[in-house]
Amino acid sequence: MTLIASDAQPDFAALLEGFDVPAILVSADYEILATNRNYRDSFGDIDYRQSPRCFRVSHGYDVPCDQAGESCPLSAARASGSKERVLHIHQTPRGREHVDVEMVPIKAPDGSLKYFVELLKPVAIASAEISSDDMVGSSPAFNTMLENITRVGPTDASVLLLGKSGTGKELAAIAIHRASARSDSAIVTLECSGLTESLFESELFGHVKGAFTGASFNSPGLVEAADGGTLFLDEIGDVPLEMQVKLLRLIETGTYRQVGSRELKRADFRLICATHKNLFDMVRQGRFRQDLYYRINVFPIHMPSLQERTSDIPVLARSMLQKLDKSGRCVMTDSAVKALQAHQFHGNIRELRNILARAMVLNNTHVIDGKVINSCLSIDDSAHSVDLTLPDLKTNEALYLQRVLAACDNNKEKAADIAGISVRSLYRKLEE
């Protein structure tokens, strides 16, 4: 098969085969001139007879990406004269997929930019289609978050995941780990909420036999388990202030001591932290160490709430339903999806999962429609609503005293004694 159009230079075709990722050669006017074998294996063959443009082949657009509301790496590389990188969603034989695109300009002897090499790296940690295994979404907010993950993943930089509860921080931590050179080792998670200082230290560093009452054997900590891999500290804002200095020492030196031991141990791990709290405010209030804050906040990533990515709800909901429904028979109607998109999710993805699980319980068939979803939502509404028909406190008190008096045959001394007040107070309250 011809690898390159007749008016392009054949040396470029051989150049593309030197890349270990899918690669194409593009002209300054967006025409695809050549592809390498990796590209053809991943995305299929190109019909050069139609003067194929990259924006049409990859996206189905009739105009360049920057004229269709997306960032265009070719336009950016042409303007800057240097390499540019973006995250795009491409049309592939497998459907829509996230692709990390790197555009490398090739300068002619006169300095002009006639050709560009586009390197396409499929992002395996996320899916733009229904998936039961990956992070799912294609909204601008999701893509921004995913682009940050793909950029920081291959590095060893510490990451701080910021966002409301239920936004999928643990999934993001796993995705960062999978994108790293440590992916063959373990990712170890410590939920910091609700741990006392002593329990946090024992969980993190481990303890030796006899370190405290009940320590009848040596127990390695999570730091040791994360050696060579990734340590994920969820809800880092809940770490006791007294323990923060020991955590800081661990991060700075890579050394620690087990509880009850004098032996200094070493651990090599990549650190990922997550919180729904405003750590900067906590620093100003003296509730979080400033030096620790700047140690963990090397590369912050905002985790978008569900309200920031409502366009992802259809694919998210159907992906979750695929996980929840072991029979594989449940289907969701468009009316159900519209009901979910109209809902204000305070619990984010976790709340969406709960609603779908509830729908499977309430539903009498394998079809989940808008009526079923609205029934699920009304359960929460009634649970959170306040019954405004209840009497106020003073009225309740008067009703109580009247019932006590009736039970005591109007004996006020006895009634006052039962109510725990003086007779004088009883008279006053009855008059009121």
C-alpha positions in Angstrom: 0.0 0.0 0.0 1.2 3.5 -0.8 2.2 5.2 2.5 2.5 8.7 1.2 0.8 11.0 -1.3 2.6 11.6 -4.5 3.5 15.2 -3.8 5.1 14.5 -0.4 8.7 13.7 0.3 9.2 9.9 0.7 11.9 10.5 3.5 9.1 11.5 5.8 7.3 8.1 5.4 10.4 6.3 6.7 10.7 8.9 9.5 7.3 8.1 10.8 8.2 4.4 11.2 10.7 5.4 13.8 8.0 6.4 16.3 6.7 3.7 18.6 3.2 5.4 18.8 0.6 6.1 16.0 2.0 9.0 13.9 0.9 10.9 10.8 2.5 13.5 8.6 0.3 16.6 8.1 0.8 19.5 5.8 0.3 23.2 6.9 -3.2 23.1 5.4 -4.2 20.0 7.5 -3.8 17.4 4.8 -2.7 14.0 5.9 0.3 12.9 3.8 1.5 9.8 5.5 0.9 7.4 8.4 3.0 4.8 10.1 2.1 1.2 10.8 1.2 1.9 14.4 -1.4 4.4 13.2 -2.9 2.0 10.7 -3.1 -0.7 13.3 -4.9 1.6 15.8 -7.0 3.8 13.5 -7.2 2.2 10.1 -6.0 3.0 6.6 -6.3 6.5 5.0 -7.7 7.1 1.6 -5.3 9.6 0.1 -7.4 10.0 -3.1 -9.8 12.3 -1.2 -7.0 14.7 0.1 -7.9 13.7 3.7 -7.8 16.5 6.3 -6.9 15.6 9.8 -9.9 17.3 11.4 -12.3 15.3 9.1 -10.6 12.0 9.6 -10.2 12.3 13.4 -13.3 14.2 14.3 -15.7 14.2 11.4 -15.5 18.0 11.3 -15.8 20.1 8.1 -13.5 22.8 9.5 -10.3 22.8 11.6 -10.8 22.0 15.3 -10.3 25.6 16.5 -13.2 26.6 14.3 -15.3 23.8 15.7 -14.9 24.8 19.4 -11.9 22.7 20.2 -8.2 23.5 20.6 -6.1 22.8 17.5 -2.6 21.6 18.1 -1.5 22.3 14.5 -2.7 25.9 14.7 -1.0 26.2 18.1 2.3 24.7 16.8 2.2 26.9 13.7 1.8 30.0 15.9 4.4 29.1 18.5 6.9 27.3 16.1 7.4 24.6 18.8 5.8 21.4 20.0 2.2 21.6 21.2 0.1 19.1 23.1 -3.7 18.7 23.7 -6.2 16.0 24.7 -8.8 15.2 22.0 -11.6 12.7 21.5 -11.1 10.9 18.2 -13.3 8.8 16.1 -11.8 5.3 15.9 -12.9 1.9 14.7 -13.8 1.2 18.3 -15.8 4.3 18.8 -14.9 7.6 20.4 -11.6 7.5 22.3 -9.5 9.9 24.3 -6.2 10.6 22.6 -3.2 12.5 23.8 -2.1 14.5 20.8 1.4 15.9 20.4 2.1 18.1 17.3 5.8 18.5 16.3 6.5 21.2 13.6 9.2 20.4 10.9 11.0 23.5 9.7 12.2 23.9 6.1 15.7 25.2 5.4 14.2 28.7 5.0 12.6 28.5 8.4 9.0 28.0 7.1 6.7 25.4 8.6 5.4 23.1 5.8 4.9 19.9 7.6 3.9 18.6 11.1 4.3 15.2 12.7 1.2 14.4 14.8 1.8 11.7 17.5 -1.3 10.1 18.9 -1.2 8.3 22.2 -4.5 6.6 23.1 -5.4 7.2 26.7 -6.2 3.8 28.2 -7.2 5.1 31.6 -10.5 6.7 30.5 -13.3 6.1 28.1 -15.7 8.4 26.1 -18.1 5.5 25.7 -19.9 3.2 28.1 -17.3 1.3 30.2 -17.4 -0.6 33.4 -13.7 -0.4 34.0 -12.4 3.1 33.2 -13.1 6.7 34.2 -15.9 7.8 31.9 -16.7 11.2 30.3 -16.1 13.6 27.5 -17.3 17.0 28.8 -14.8 19.9 28.8 -14.5 19.8 32.6 -13.7 16.0 32.5 -11.3 16.4 29.6 -9.4 19.2 31.4 -9.1 16.9 34.5 -8.0 14.0 32.3 -5.5 16.0 30.4 -3.9 17.0 33.8 -3.8 13.3 34.8 -2.1 12.3 31.5 0.5 15.0 31.9 1.4 14.3 35.5 0.9 10.5 35.4 4.3 9.6 33.8 6.2 11.9 36.2 6.9 11.2 39.9 5.5 14.5 41.1 3.2 14.5 44.2 -0.4 15.1 43.2 -3.2 16.8 45.3 -6.8 15.9 44.1 -9.2 18.7 45.1 -13.0 18.6 44.9 -16.2 17.8 46.6 -17.0 14.5 48.1 -18.1 11.8 45.7 -16.3 13.2 42.6 -14.2 10.1 42.0 -10.9 11.0 43.6 -9.9 7.4 44.3 -10.5 6.5 40.6 -8.4 9.5 39.6 -5.6 8.3 41.9 -5.7 4.9 40.4 -5.6 6.4 36.9 -2.5 8.4 37.8 -0.9 5.3 39.2 -1.7 3.3 36.0 -0.2 6.1 33.9 3.1 6.0 35.8 6.2 4.0 35.6 5.2 2.5 39.0 2.1 0.8 37.6 3.5 -2.7 38.0 3.8 -2.1 41.8 0.9 -1.6 44.2 -1.2 1.5 44.9 -1.9 1.6 48.7 -4.8 3.7 50.1 -5.1 5.1 53.6 -8.4 6.7 54.5 -7.4 9.4 57.0 -10.8 10.3 58.2 -11.7 9.2 61.8 -8.2 8.0 62.7 -6.7 9.0 66.0 -3.0 10.1 66.1 -1.9 6.7 67.4 -4.0 4.7 65.0 -2.9 6.8 62.1 0.8 6.3 63.0 0.4 2.6 63.4 -1.6 2.2 60.1 1.0 4.3 58.2 4.3 3.2 59.7 3.4 -0.2 61.2 4.4 -1.4 64.7 6.7 -3.9 66.4 5.7 -6.5 68.9 5.1 -5.0 72.3 4.9 -1.4 71.1 1.6 -1.0 72.9 -1.1 -3.1 74.7 -2.4 -5.7 72.2 0.6 -5.5 69.9 1.4 -9.2 70.0 3.2 -9.4 66.7 5.1 -7.2 64.2 2.9 -5.5 61.7 4.2 -3.7 58.6 2.6 -0.4 57.8 1.1 0.9 54.5 4.3 2.8 53.7 6.2 -0.4 53.5 3.4 -1.9 51.3 3.6 1.1 49.0 7.4 0.8 48.5 8.1 1.0 44.8 4.5 2.0 44.1 2.0 4.7 45.0 0.7 5.8 48.4 -2.7 7.4 48.3 -3.8 9.4 51.4 -7.5 10.1 51.1 -8.9 13.1 53.0 -5.5 14.4 53.9 -7.1 17.3 55.7 -8.2 15.0 58.5 -4.6 14.0 59.5 -4.1 15.0 63.2 -1.9 18.1 63.5 0.5 16.2 65.7 1.0 13.6 63.0 1.6 16.0 60.2 5.2 16.6 61.2 6.0 12.9 61.0 4.3 12.7 57.7 6.3 15.7 56.5 9.5 14.0 57.5 8.5 10.8 55.6 7.9 12.8 52.5 11.0 14.9 52.7 13.5 12.1 53.6 11.7 8.9 52.6 12.5 7.5 56.0 10.3 6.5 59.0 10.3 4.4 62.2 7.7 1.8 63.1 5.8 2.4 66.3 8.0 1.0 69.2 11.1 0.7 67.0 14.3 2.7 66.8 15.3 1.2 63.4 15.2 3.7 60.6 13.5 2.4 57.5 13.3 3.7 53.9 10.5 3.7 51.4 10.4 4.9 47.8 6.8 5.8 46.8 4.9 8.3 44.7 2.5 10.3 46.8 -1.1 11.2 45.9 -3.3 13.0 48.3 -7.0 14.0 48.2 -9.3 16.3 50.1 -12.7 18.0 49.9 -11.5 20.7 52.4 -9.9 24.0 51.7 -6.4 23.3 52.9 -5.2 26.8 52.3 -7.8 28.1 54.7 -6.8 25.4 57.2 -3.2 26.6 57.0 -4.3 30.2 57.7 -6.3 28.9 60.7 -3.3 26.9 62.0 -5.1 23.6 61.5 -2.7 22.4 58.7 1.0 22.8 58.5 2.1 25.2 55.8 5.3 23.2 55.0 3.3 20.0 54.6 0.8 21.9 52.4 3.4 23.0 49.9 5.0 19.5 50.0 1.8 17.7 48.9 0.5 20.5 46.6 3.1 20.1 43.8 0.5 19.4 41.1 -3.1 20.1 42.1 -5.9 18.7 40.0 -9.5 19.9 40.3 -12.0 17.1 40.3 -15.2 18.5 38.7 -18.6 18.0 40.4 -21.4 16.3 38.5 -23.0 19.8 38.0 -19.9 20.8 36.1 -20.2 17.9 33.7 -24.0 17.2 33.3 -23.3 16.2 29.6 -21.4 13.1 31.0 -24.5 11.9 33.0 -25.9 9.7 30.1 -22.7 7.7 29.6 -21.9 7.7 33.3 -25.3 6.4 34.3 -25.3 3.7 31.7 -21.7 2.6 32.7 -22.8 2.4 36.3 -25.9 0.5 35.5 -23.7 -2.0 33.6 -21.7 -2.5 36.7 -24.7 -2.8 39.0 -26.8 -5.1 36.8 -25.1 -8.5 36.8 -27.8 -9.9 34.6 -27.1 -7.4 31.8 -30.8 -6.9 31.1 -31.5 -3.5 32.6 -31.8 -0.6 30.2 -32.4 3.1 30.7 -34.8 5.2 28.7 -34.1 8.8 27.5 -36.7 10.1 30.0 -34.7 8.5 32.8 -31.5 10.2 31.6 -33.3 13.6 31.4 -34.6 13.2 34.9 -31.1 12.6 36.1 -29.7 15.5 34.2 -32.3 17.8 35.8 -31.4 16.7 39.3 -29.0 18.7 41.6 -26.4 16.2 42.7 -25.0 17.1 46.1 -23.3 13.7 46.5 -22.0 13.7 42.9 -21.0 10.4 41.4 -21.6 8.5 44.6 -25.2 9.9 44.8 -25.8 8.9 41.1 -24.7 5.4 41.9 -27.1 5.2 44.9 -30.0 6.4 42.8 -29.4 3.8 40.1 -29.1 1.0 42.7 -32.4 2.2 44.3 -34.0 2.2 40.8 -33.1 -1.4 40.3 -34.8 -2.3 43.6 -37.9 -0.3 43.0 -38.3 -1.2 39.3 -40.7 -4.0 38.4 -39.2 -4.6 34.9 -35.8 -4.4 33.3 -36.6 -0.9 31.9 -35.8 2.1 34.0 -37.7 5.1 32.9 -38.2 8.7 34.1 -41.1 7.7 36.4 -38.9 5.3 38.3 -36.0 7.8 38.6 -38.4 10.5 39.9 -39.7 8.0 42.5 -36.1 7.4 43.6 -35.5 11.1 43.9 -38.7 11.7 45.8 -37.4 9.3 48.5 -34.5 11.6 49.3 -36.8 14.7 49.0 -39.2 13.4 51.7 -36.3 12.2 53.9 -34.7 15.7 53.8 -37.8 17.7 54.0 -39.0 19.4 57.2 -42.6 18.8 58.4 -43.8 22.3 58.7 -47.1 21.1 60.2 -45.4 20.2 63.5 -46.2 22.6 66.4 -43.5 24.9 67.7 -41.6 24.3 71.0 -43.9 26.4 73.2 -47.0 24.7 71.9 -45.4 21.3 72.4 -44.6 22.3 76.0 -48.2 23.3 76.7 -49.5 20.0 75.2 -47.1 18.1 77.4 -48.1 19.8 80.6 -51.8 19.3 79.8 -51.2 15.6 79.3 -49.2 15.4 82.6 -52.0 17.2 84.5 -54.6 14.9 83.1 -52.6 11.9 84.1 -52.4 13.4 87.7 -56.1 14.2 87.9 -55.1 17.9 87.9 -52.8 17.6 90.9 -50.4 20.5 90.1 -47.8 19.6 92.8 -47.5 16.0 91.4 -47.5 17.3 87.8 -44.8 19.8 88.6 -42.7 17.1 90.3 -43.0 14.8 87.2 -42.2 17.7 84.8 -39.1 18.6 86.9 -40.2 22.2 87.6 -41.6 24.2 90.5 -45.3 24.6 91.1 -44.9 28.3 90.6 -43.2 27.7 87.2 -46.1 25.3 86.3 -48.7 28.0 87.0 -46.8 30.5 85.0 -46.4 28.3 82.0 -50.1 27.3 82.1 -51.0 31.0 82.2 -48.8 31.7 79.2 
